[in-house]
Amino acid sequence: MSPLADLARVAPRNIPTVWPLVADLLRKAYLRTDLNHTSDLDRDVLQTGAALFVARTPGEGIDAAAVAKIVRTNRSKVCVITACGGADMARWLDHIAAIEEWARSEGATKIRLYGRKGWARKLKSYHVSNVVLERLL
């Protein structure tokens, strides 16, 4: 069995150093869904204060990274996980609980994940609240 990765929120002052190590991993997630432009991801992390989380297995390097930001809707604060990418998901998927805890500490009452349909199969405690309908023109 693979050892579990450790998850840490990158301190804002360290993001410029860590970002080059994980940016391509997260950009791939954006490119797979085509929900946003990769420049939005860069801006969120480097300029607007989105949280960057990194999962790494001691002695083996970075397994995954995720970006989350707090947004205010008309009714509540919501944590949106805008990107998550990595390898060997079994090592780090359970750490979503740490991101949820961070979101609660920031006053969020909901968490949303933007991504592929496959996430619904992996995150059993999440439900589909909305859908994106798309038609090619």
N, C-alpha and C positions, 0 to 999 in steps of 0.2 A: 504494500500500500504506500502511496506517495505521502510524504510528510505534508502537513498543512502549512499554508503560507501564513505569514503575519501581515496584518493590514494596518496601515498607518495613514493618518491624514497628514499631508505635507504642509508644514508651516508656511504661511504666505511668503515669508522672507526667503524660503528655500525653493519656491516654485520655479524661478528662472533657471536654477541649476538642475532641477529634476525634470522639468518639462521636456528638454531634448531627448531624454532617455525613454519617455513614454508617449510622446506626441504621435508618432507613426502608428502605434498600437491603437490609440483612440481615434485617429483619423480614419483608419480602416473601418471602424464601427460606423462612423458617419457615412463613409462611402458606400457601405453595404446597404444602409437603409435609405439614403438619399432624402432624409427628413430635413436636414439643414446643410449649410455649406461649412466646409472645414474651417474657413476663416472665422465663422461664428464660434467654433470651439476654441480656437486660439484666443480670440478676444475675451470670451468668458473666463478662461483660465488666467490669462496674462494681464487683463485690464480691469475686468469687472468683479473680480473677487470670488469666482466660483471655487468650490472646494475640490481639491485634487487628492484622491486616495490611491495608494499604491500597495499592492500585495506582492510580497516577496518571500521566497523560501530561503531561509538562512543557508548561506554557502552556495546557492544556486542562482541567485539573481532575481529579476523582476518577473513575476508570473502574470500580473494583470494590473490594470489601472482603471479608475472610474472618475467621472466628473459629476458633481452634483451642485445644484444652485437652489437657493430659496427664492421663490416668487410669491408675490401677494396677488391673490385673486380677489374678487369682490367679497368673498365670504371667509377666506382663511389664508393662512400661509401654507404653501405647498413646497415640498422638496422634490425637485425634478432631477432624476438621474439622466443626464443627457447623453452620456457615452460610457460604455464599459467594454473593454476589450482585453483579451489575453489568451493564454493557453492553459491547458490542464485545469479546467473549471472545477473539478472535484477538490482541488487544493484551496480554492478561495471563495466559492459561491456562498458558503455559509456566513462569510463576513459581511454580507449585506446587512445583517443585524447591527453591525457597528455603524454603518452609514445611517440606518434608521434611527439609532440612538443619537447620533450627531444631529440629525434633522429635528428630533424632539427637543434637544437642547437649544436649538435655534428658534423654537416656537412653532415649528411646522406641525400641522395636524393630519397631513396626508403625505404620501410619497407616491410619485409617479415615475414610471420608467418608459423612456422612448426607445423602441427597438424592434427587433424582428418578432414574429409570432412565436418562435421557439422559446422565448423567455417565459411565456405563459405556462409551458410544460415544466419548466425548471423551478419556477417560483410558485409553488402550490398555494401559499397563503395570500397571493395577489389575485385580483379579479380584473377582468376586462371591463373598463368603465366607458370607454369611447372607442370608436374605430375611425380609421382614415380610409375613406373611399377614394379610389383613384381610377382615372380613365386616361389612356394614352390618346393624344390628339394627332 
